Amino acid sequence: MTSPDKPTDQRGQGTGGGADARSATEAALFEAFGGVRGMVETTVPGLVFVAIYTVKRDIHIAAIAALGLSLLLGIARLVGKDTLKHAFSGVFGVAFGAVFAMMSGDAKNFYLPGMLYSLGLAVAYIVTSIAGYPLLGLILGPVFKENLSWRTRNPGRKAAYTKASWAWGLILLAKSAILFPLYWWGDVTQLGWVKVALGIPPMLLSVYLTWIFLAKAPPPIDVFAELEAAEAAEREKAEAEKTAGEPLLVGEAPAEAADHAAPPRR
């Protein structure tokens, strides 16, 4: 088993290893971020809100319609036996926005919770990268079954996670730099349509850059498989010691003595 103190380079050998690493990376990214469907589900309720508000100019109708659609999308996820995280991650954001807009009487506040979340996430990506604990590694480590092994044993993956976290942070900061001035000085229609337009493309770019960085990095160290192998080795060792310590049956000679007693074969 690999020593936890030493870096490990586990690059796939040949074309097959590289293809396996890329496939694993794609699967992990879809699992973590909900795939294209997840991006659409986080964007469509905002589109419904701004479309209805543009026509009706009624905050309550627009907010309730957006929240109802988000709930339907979450229920559809549950019916399809998807994870709760993917099913309701968007629902809570839409619910906060809807309640905030209706209570404040300002339709622009429908988008404020999501904007603050994106800004906070951008800061978290950058700060954790500077601190040596890139947020993307903390998110994807359990998905890849490597946990935090990338920090001390797989420096190539740590570098990839750091680059990817910087990419997410800077892209989200750029998105915030566009939206917040519109929130302060624009009207709700301008903010809503720009928010919708900036929903999927920045995330697609972030996911694509993450895939590029991780596909070129060494494959993850499966710490769960290592633990299982260590436990199996311990069990085998215990069984061997138990067998070696068992008393001999009456009339049974030790194997070594029997070998010496046997006449030489001609």
C-alpha positions, 0 to 999 in steps of 0.5 A, spaced: 500 500 500 502 506 498 505 510 504 501 516 506 507 521 506 509 520 499 507 523 493 504 518 488 503 518 481 498 514 478 497 516 471 493 511 467 498 507 462 496 507 455 490 510 451 485 506 455 488 509 462 487 516 459 480 514 457 478 511 463 480 517 467 476 522 462 470 518 463 471 518 471 472 525 471 466 526 466 461 522 471 464 525 477 462 532 474 455 530 472 454 527 479 457 533 483 453 539 479 447 535 476 449 536 469 446 540 463 439 538 466 441 541 473 444 548 469 437 548 466 433 547 472 437 553 476 435 558 470 428 556 468 425 559 474 428 565 473 426 566 466 419 564 468 419 570 473 422 575 469 417 573 463 411 573 467 413 580 471 415 583 464 408 582 462 403 582 468 408 587 473 405 583 479 411 580 483 406 575 487 404 572 480 411 571 478 414 569 484 409 564 485 409 561 478 417 561 478 417 557 485 411 552 483 415 550 477 421 549 481 417 545 485 415 541 479 422 540 477 424 537 484 418 532 484 420 530 477 427 529 480 424 525 485 420 521 481 426 519 477 429 517 483 435 522 483 438 524 489 435 529 494 441 534 493 439 535 485 432 535 486 431 540 491 438 544 491 434 549 486 428 549 490 431 553 496 434 558 492 428 560 488 424 559 495 428 564 498 428 569 492 420 569 491 419 570 499 424 576 499 421 579 493 414 579 495 416 581 502 420 587 500 415 589 494 421 589 490 422 584 484 429 585 483 430 582 490 428 575 487 435 575 484 439 577 490 439 571 494 442 567 488 447 573 486 449 573 494 450 566 493 454 566 487 459 572 490 460 568 496 462 562 492 467 566 488 470 568 494 470 561 497 473 558 491 479 563 491 480 563 499 480 556 499 485 556 493 490 560 497 489 557 503 491 550 500 485 547 500 481 548 494 474 548 494 473 544 488 477 538 491 473 538 498 467 537 493 469 532 488 474 528 493 469 524 496 465 523 489 472 520 486 473 516 493 479 520 494 477 524 500 483 529 502 489 524 499 490 529 493 493 534 498 499 530 501 499 524 496 497 526 489 500 533 488 498 533 481 491 533 482 492 538 488 495 543 482 489 541 478 484 542 483 487 549 485 487 551 478 480 549 477 478 553 483 481 559 481 477 558 474 470 558 478 472 563 483 474 568 477 468 566 473 463 567 478 467 574 480 466 576 473 459 574 473 457 578 479 461 584 476 456 584 471 449 583 475 450 587 481 451 594 477 444 592 474 441 590 481 443 597 483 442 602 477 438 597 472 431 595 472 428 588 474 427 587 466 434 588 465 437 584 471 432 578 469 434 577 462 441 578 463 441 574 469 438 568 465 443 569 459 449 569 464 445 562 467 448 557 463 454 559 459 459 561 465 457 554 469 459 550 462 465 554 461 467 552 469 465 545 468 469 545 461 475 548 464 475 543 470 474 537 466 480 539 462 485 540 468 482 534 471 483 530 465 490 532 465 492 530 472 494 523 475 488 519 477 485 519 484 487 515 489 481 510 491 482 511 499 476 506 500 479 501 496 486 501 500 482 501 506 478 495 504 485 491 502 488 493 508 482 490 512 483 484 508 490 483 509 489 484 516 484 478 516 488 474 512 494 475 517 489 473 523 487 467 520 494 465 518 496 466 526 490 462 528 492 457 524 499 456 526 497 457 533 492 451 533 494 444 537 496 438 533 491 432 533 493 426 536 497 422 531 499 428 527 506 429 525 509 436 524 509 437 516 517 439 517 518 432 521 514 428 516 519 431 510 525 429 514 522 422 516 520 421 508 525 416 505 529 419 499 526 418 492 530 415 487 
